[in-house]
């Protein structure tokens, strides 16, 4: 659209066309699936961190399990 045209973008779901509404619902479903997968991954990572911290010696933790490092950097 060119500046000055009469086009006003929709601000509510009810203002979307049926095609726009379908795309919006599709995007929301994808976002929800990705968010669920992300949360599950984070939960599993936390369980792994807790396991490592419970089972690895304190000396090794100090040298290799640095707080703030990504899990794949722990070796």
PyMOL commands that set and color helices and strands:
alter all, ss='L'
color gray80, all
select helices_A, chain A and resi 13-15+18-55+58-64+71-73
alter helices_A, ss='H'
color red, helices_A
deselect
rebuild
show_as cartoon
